[in-house]
Every structure is written in C-alpha cells, then in structure tokens.
Amino acid sequence: MSGAPVPETVGGPDDAPDDVLSVARLVSPTEERNPRTTDIDLLPTAEVVRLILEEDAGVASVVRAERFRVTQAVELAVAAIRAGGRVHYAGAGTSGRLGVLDAVELMPTYGVGPEWIDAHLAGGHDAMTLSVEGAEDDAEAGRRDLDDVGPHDLVVGLAASGRTPYVAGALDLARERGARTALVSANPAAALADRVDVAILLDTGPEAVTGSTRMKAASAQKIVLNTFSTATMIRLGKTYSNLMVDVRATNAKLRARLVRLLSQATGLEPEVCAPVLAEAAGEVQVALVMLLAGVDAPHARTALDGDDGVRGALGRLGAAPPR
C-alpha cells in the first residue's frame, strides 16, 4: 500500500457520478490553469518565488474593488451586535480555518469572544489541523452547527468556490431563521451568491498552482476578514483614535503595551499612567477615561455604560477628548 495521503475532497465509491461531474465542471477562476505559470516546475527557485509573489501582488487591489460590499457587511455586523445578536463565520478547509483564526484573535486584541463573533468549521476543532474527509460536503452539518442562530444574527459564509455544501446549509438555515447573510468567495460566479444579502466576490483569478486556494484566494479572504472584523470593532467603540483600548493583558509584554497605550493616548508619562491602570483593575478604557476626564474608577465605569466607547463616555462626562 502506498504512503500517499488521501486527498480531502476526492470522491469514494458511494459518491454519485453526477455529483462528481458537476463539481468537475465547476466554473471558477481558481480552478483554471494559469497561463503565466505553466512552466513553474521547470524554473530555478528564484524564478518560482518571483512568479508566486507576482501573482500575490494583485490581491489587495482585488479586495479594494469589493470595498462597497465589505462596507455593507460591516454595517450588518454592527447592527446585529447592537441588537443583541452575533456574527457567525461558517466555512470549510482553508476558508473555514481563516474564519476561526479571525474570530479567536479578537479576544486578545479587542476583548471580544464568541458572544459577539463565533466561527464554525466543517469537521469541528479537529479540522483546524487535520483533513476531515467529507466534512465540507455535509450540508446538514452546516445546519446543525449553526442551530443557535437567531433573527438578529449575521451569518458570513466563507467558500472559495462559492458552492460548498456545508456553507450552503449554514446560509439556508440562517435565512429560515430570519438572520442576515453574507458570502466571501473567490468565484465571481459563486452559486451561493443569490442566497445572501451581501456577496463579496473576489476575482483573484487562477492560482500559481491550479486549484490551490490557500494561495491568492486565501490571502484575499484574510484581508477581507481583517478589514471586516476590525472595522466592526472600531464602529462598536473598541478603539480610541487608532489605539486598541480593550486589550487583555495576559503577559508582561501586553501589560507594558497597555501602559504605553495610555501614555500615547493622553500624552502623560508612563509613571503617571501605570498606577491609574492598576486602580482600574487593568481595564484600559476605564483607566483612559479616568486620565482624560479626571474622574475615579466608578465614575469612569458608569460613563462607559454604552456602546460608543471612550469618546461617548468622555462626552457624557463633559470632557473634550484631544484629537
């Protein structure tokens, strides 16, 4: 028996031939051969690297072309969270893993967990590091994994091909529950685009290695997710100016960053900011309002009881923030 790995999406004897042929005929730029890289396996290393990087160079402009629809998705996310709902990412393979990565990184940077943004990956936690055969083809699993979706939520489907059954199941359930929906795909002809409120369709074209959507398609999706979640956090008051003010200090480096952040925001020396941060029990927003408004911790916390962040709190306290 060969030691070769089993491909993640190759059909087995129980697969219907019509389904396999349907996927084989899928119209998607990422599945087309790239005429610029047909001899890539014959080139020296430097040329291989050059070709891959040249392909990557256009990714940012592809995402920029979709900025209007990214904006629409952010507005839906802000509205969902303000209404008491959540944002759900649903994806498989590389797309799903990038959704998980984006969601988990919000906790250390913005103090936000699955109560605001949650990620669902076909095949569950194991699929982050291992191939879970058939997971992406299970539409019912997509429905089950998002069974707690409600009418105030936003479900964002992540599918490079724009047809992944797991994502389709998740989006169908969301629509049935009255939730808003969005799609991020690298296929301008994505079959799922007509099932969502906002379709972000990234025309990244053929990959340097045909069908390897962990390359340009994934890079474009990562930029979209970074922009989407960061803009959502900004709109929900998780920054003051361009400073993160809900960082969770879990180590010495982050504690030092918090003191430096307070110094940057106020113009005060770190020696002044550090004891105020301690008095605020390590809560940056509370410490910042204390320093800028000249109030104690209880008054700062009361003023922060809203969804407009530090600037809103300073306004309620009659303290004009510096620009």
C-alpha positions as CSV (number, residue, x, y, z in Angstrom):
1,M,0.0,0.0,0.0
2,S,1.3,3.5,-0.9
3,G,2.0,6.0,1.8
4,A,0.5,8.8,-0.2
5,P,-2.1,11.0,1.6
6,V,-5.7,10.7,0.7
7,P,-7.0,14.0,-0.9
8,E,-9.5,15.8,1.2
9,T,-12.3,16.0,-1.4
10,V,-11.8,13.0,-3.7
11,G,-15.0,11.0,-4.0
12,G,-15.3,7.5,-2.9
13,P,-17.3,4.6,-4.4
14,D,-20.5,5.8,-2.8
15,D,-20.4,9.2,-4.4
16,A,-22.9,9.8,-7.2
17,P,-21.2,10.2,-10.5
18,D,-23.4,13.1,-11.4
19,D,-22.3,15.0,-8.3
20,V,-18.6,14.4,-9.1
21,L,-19.1,15.6,-12.7
22,S,-21.0,18.6,-11.5
23,V,-18.1,19.7,-9.4
24,A,-15.6,18.8,-12.2
25,R,-17.5,21.3,-14.4
26,L,-17.5,24.0,-11.8
27,V,-16.8,27.4,-13.3
28,S,-14.4,29.2,-11.1
29,P,-11.2,31.2,-11.9
30,T,-9.3,29.4,-9.1
31,E,-9.8,26.1,-10.9
32,E,-8.4,27.3,-14.2
33,R,-4.8,26.8,-15.3
34,N,-2.7,29.9,-15.0
35,P,-1.0,30.7,-18.4
36,R,1.7,32.6,-16.6
37,T,2.9,29.7,-14.5
38,T,2.6,26.6,-16.8
39,D,6.4,26.1,-16.7
40,I,6.8,26.8,-13.0
41,D,8.1,23.3,-12.3
42,L,11.0,23.8,-14.7
43,L,12.2,27.0,-13.2
44,P,15.0,27.7,-10.7
45,T,13.9,28.6,-7.2
46,A,14.4,32.3,-7.6
47,E,12.0,32.3,-10.6
48,V,9.4,30.2,-8.8
49,V,9.4,32.6,-5.9
50,R,9.2,35.6,-8.3
51,L,6.2,34.1,-10.1
52,I,4.3,33.3,-6.9
53,L,4.9,36.8,-5.5
54,E,3.9,38.5,-8.8
55,E,0.6,36.6,-8.6
56,D,0.1,37.7,-5.0
57,A,0.9,41.4,-5.8
58,G,-2.6,42.0,-7.2
59,V,-4.6,40.6,-4.3
60,A,-5.0,43.9,-2.4
61,S,-6.5,45.6,-5.5
62,V,-9.0,42.8,-5.9
63,V,-10.2,43.3,-2.4
64,R,-10.3,47.0,-2.8
65,A,-12.7,46.6,-5.7
66,E,-15.1,45.0,-3.3
67,R,-14.9,47.7,-0.6
68,F,-18.5,48.8,-1.0
69,R,-19.8,45.3,-0.3
70,V,-17.3,44.9,2.6
71,T,-18.8,48.1,4.0
72,Q,-22.3,46.7,3.7
73,A,-21.2,43.6,5.6
74,V,-19.7,45.6,8.4
75,E,-22.9,47.6,8.7
76,L,-24.9,44.4,9.0
77,A,-22.4,43.1,11.7
78,V,-22.7,46.3,13.7
79,A,-26.5,46.3,13.5
80,A,-26.6,42.6,14.6
81,I,-24.3,43.1,17.6
82,R,-26.1,46.3,18.7
83,A,-29.4,44.4,18.5
84,G,-28.1,41.7,20.8
85,G,-27.2,39.3,18.1
86,R,-23.9,37.7,16.9
87,V,-21.8,37.3,13.9
88,H,-21.2,33.7,12.8
89,Y,-18.5,32.6,10.3
90,A,-19.2,29.3,8.5
91,G,-16.6,27.7,6.3
92,A,-14.6,24.6,5.4
93,G,-11.0,23.9,4.7
94,T,-8.7,26.9,4.4
95,S,-11.7,29.3,4.2
96,G,-13.1,27.9,7.5
97,R,-9.7,27.9,9.2
98,L,-9.2,31.6,8.3
99,G,-12.6,32.3,9.9
100,V,-11.6,30.6,13.1
101,L,-8.3,32.5,13.1
102,D,-10.0,35.8,12.7
103,A,-12.6,35.1,15.5
104,V,-10.1,33.8,18.1
105,E,-7.7,36.7,17.6
106,L,-10.4,39.2,18.6
107,M,-10.3,38.2,22.2
108,P,-6.7,39.3,23.0
109,T,-6.9,42.4,20.8
110,Y,-10.5,43.6,21.5
111,G,-11.7,41.6,24.4
112,V,-14.4,40.0,22.3
113,G,-15.2,36.3,22.2
114,P,-18.0,34.1,20.7
115,E,-20.6,36.3,22.4
116,W,-20.0,38.7,19.5
117,I,-18.3,36.7,16.8
118,D,-18.2,32.9,16.6
119,A,-16.6,30.6,14.0
120,H,-17.9,27.3,12.7
121,L,-15.6,25.0,10.8
122,A,-16.7,21.9,8.9
123,G,-15.4,18.9,10.7
124,G,-15.1,20.8,14.1
125,H,-12.0,21.6,16.0
126,D,-10.1,18.6,14.6
127,A,-10.3,20.1,11.1
128,M,-8.0,23.0,12.2
129,T,-5.0,20.7,11.9
130,L,-6.3,17.6,10.1
131,S,-8.2,16.9,7.0
132,V,-11.7,15.7,7.9
133,E,-13.0,13.8,4.9
134,G,-16.4,14.7,3.5
135,A,-17.0,17.5,6.1
136,E,-17.3,20.2,3.5
137,D,-19.9,18.2,1.6
138,D,-22.3,17.8,4.5
139,A,-25.0,20.5,4.2
140,E,-26.9,19.1,7.2
141,A,-23.8,19.6,9.4
142,G,-23.8,23.2,8.4
143,R,-27.3,23.5,9.6
144,R,-26.6,21.6,12.8
145,D,-23.5,23.7,13.7
146,L,-25.5,26.9,13.4
147,D,-28.6,25.7,15.1
148,D,-28.5,28.5,17.7
149,V,-28.7,31.3,15.0
150,G,-31.4,33.8,15.7
151,P,-33.2,36.6,13.8
152,H,-30.8,39.3,15.0
153,D,-27.6,37.4,13.9
154,L,-25.4,37.7,10.8
155,V,-24.0,34.6,9.2
156,V,-21.0,35.0,6.9
157,G,-20.3,32.1,4.6
158,L,-16.7,31.5,3.7
159,A,-16.2,29.5,0.5
160,A,-13.5,30.0,-2.1
161,S,-15.5,28.0,-4.7
162,G,-18.8,29.7,-3.8
163,R,-20.6,26.4,-3.7
164,T,-19.5,24.5,-0.5
165,P,-22.5,22.4,0.7
166,Y,-21.6,22.9,4.4
167,V,-21.7,26.7,3.9
168,A,-24.9,26.3,1.8
169,G,-26.6,24.5,4.7
170,A,-25.5,27.2,7.2
171,L,-26.8,30.0,5.0
172,D,-30.1,28.3,4.3
173,L,-30.7,27.8,8.0
174,A,-29.8,31.5,8.6
175,R,-32.4,32.7,6.1
176,E,-35.0,30.4,7.5
177,R,-34.4,31.9,11.0
178,G,-34.6,35.5,9.6
179,A,-30.9,36.2,10.1
180,R,-28.9,38.4,7.7
181,T,-26.4,36.7,5.5
182,A,-23.1,37.4,3.6
183,L,-20.7,35.4,1.5
184,V,-17.0,35.7,0.9
185,S,-15.9,33.8,-2.2
186,A,-13.1,33.8,-4.8
187,N,-15.6,32.9,-7.5
188,P,-17.4,35.8,-9.3
189,A,-20.0,33.3,-10.4
190,A,-20.5,31.8,-6.9
191,A,-23.6,29.7,-6.8
192,L,-24.3,30.8,-3.3
193,A,-24.3,34.5,-4.1
194,D,-28.0,34.6,-4.7
195,R,-28.7,33.2,-1.3
196,V,-27.2,36.1,0.7
197,D,-27.8,39.8,1.4
198,V,-24.2,40.7,0.6
199,A,-21.9,38.8,-1.7
200,I,-18.2,39.7,-1.6
201,L,-16.9,38.1,-4.7
202,L,-13.1,38.3,-5.1
203,D,-11.8,37.7,-8.6
204,T,-8.3,36.6,-7.7
205,G,-8.0,34.6,-10.9
206,P,-6.1,31.3,-11.5
207,E,-3.7,30.3,-8.8
208,A,0.0,29.9,-9.4
209,V,-0.7,26.2,-8.7
210,T,-4.0,25.3,-10.2
211,G,-6.8,25.0,-7.6
212,S,-4.5,25.8,-4.6
213,T,-6.9,28.2,-3.0
214,R,-4.8,28.5,0.1
215,M,-2.7,31.0,-2.0
216,K,-4.3,34.1,-3.6
217,A,-7.9,33.2,-2.8
218,A,-7.0,32.7,0.9
219,S,-4.8,35.9,1.0
220,A,-7.8,37.9,-0.3
221,Q,-10.1,36.4,2.2
222,K,-7.7,37.1,5.0
223,I,-7.6,40.8,4.0
224,V,-11.4,40.9,3.9
225,L,-11.8,39.3,7.3
226,N,-9.2,41.6,8.8
227,T,-11.0,44.6,7.4
228,F,-14.4,43.3,8.3
229,S,-13.8,42.5,11.9
230,T,-11.5,45.5,12.6
231,A,-14.0,47.9,11.1
232,T,-16.8,46.3,13.1
233,M,-14.7,46.7,16.3
234,I,-14.0,50.3,15.6
235,R,-17.6,51.1,14.9
236,L,-18.6,49.4,18.2
237,G,-16.2,51.6,20.3
238,K,-13.4,49.1,20.7
239,T,-10.8,51.7,19.8
240,Y,-9.9,55.2,20.8
241,S,-8.5,57.0,17.9
242,N,-6.3,54.3,16.3
243,L,-5.5,52.7,19.6
244,M,-6.8,49.4,20.9
245,V,-8.5,50.1,24.2
246,D,-9.8,46.7,25.2
247,V,-6.6,44.6,25.0
248,R,-6.5,41.8,27.5
249,A,-3.1,41.8,29.2
250,T,-2.1,38.2,29.6
251,N,1.6,38.6,29.9
252,A,4.3,41.2,30.7
253,K,4.6,42.4,27.1
254,L,0.9,43.2,26.9
255,R,0.9,44.9,30.3
256,A,3.7,47.1,29.1
257,R,1.8,47.8,25.9
258,L,-1.2,48.9,27.9
259,V,0.8,51.5,29.8
260,R,2.4,52.7,26.6
261,L,-1.0,52.9,25.0
262,L,-2.3,55.1,27.8
263,S,0.7,57.3,27.5
264,Q,0.2,57.6,23.8
265,A,-3.5,58.5,24.2
266,T,-3.0,61.1,27.0
267,G,0.5,62.5,26.5
268,L,1.3,61.6,30.1
269,E,4.4,59.8,31.3
270,P,4.2,56.0,31.8
271,E,4.9,56.6,35.5
272,V,1.6,58.5,35.7
273,C,-0.4,56.0,33.7
274,A,0.8,52.8,35.4
275,P,-0.8,53.3,38.8
276,V,-4.1,54.5,37.2
277,L,-4.2,51.3,35.2
278,A,-3.7,49.3,38.4
279,E,-6.5,51.3,40.1
280,A,-8.7,50.5,37.1
281,A,-8.0,46.8,37.6
282,G,-6.2,46.6,34.3
283,E,-9.2,47.8,32.3
284,V,-7.8,50.2,29.6
285,Q,-11.0,52.0,28.8
286,V,-11.6,52.7,32.4
287,A,-8.1,54.0,33.0
288,L,-8.2,56.1,29.9
289,V,-11.4,57.8,30.9
290,M,-10.0,58.4,34.4
291,L,-6.9,60.1,33.0
292,L,-8.7,62.1,30.4
293,A,-11.7,63.2,32.4
294,G,-10.1,63.3,35.9
295,V,-12.6,61.0,37.5
296,D,-12.3,57.9,39.7
297,A,-12.8,54.4,38.5
298,P,-16.5,54.0,39.5
299,H,-17.5,57.2,37.7
300,A,-15.5,56.1,34.6
301,R,-17.2,52.7,34.5
302,T,-20.6,54.3,34.8
303,A,-19.8,56.7,31.9
304,L,-18.7,53.7,29.8
305,D,-22.1,52.0,30.1
306,G,-22.9,52.4,26.4
307,D,-21.9,51.1,23.0
308,D,-20.0,54.2,22.0
309,G,-16.7,53.6,23.8
310,V,-14.3,56.1,25.3
311,R,-15.4,59.0,23.2
312,G,-19.0,58.5,24.3
313,A,-18.0,58.2,27.9
314,L,-16.0,61.4,27.7
315,G,-18.9,63.2,26.1
316,R,-21.2,62.2,28.9
317,L,-18.7,63.5,31.4
318,G,-18.3,66.8,29.6
319,A,-14.6,66.1,28.9
320,A,-13.5,67.1,25.4
321,P,-11.0,64.4,24.1
322,P,-7.9,65.5,22.4
323,R,-7.6,64.7,18.7
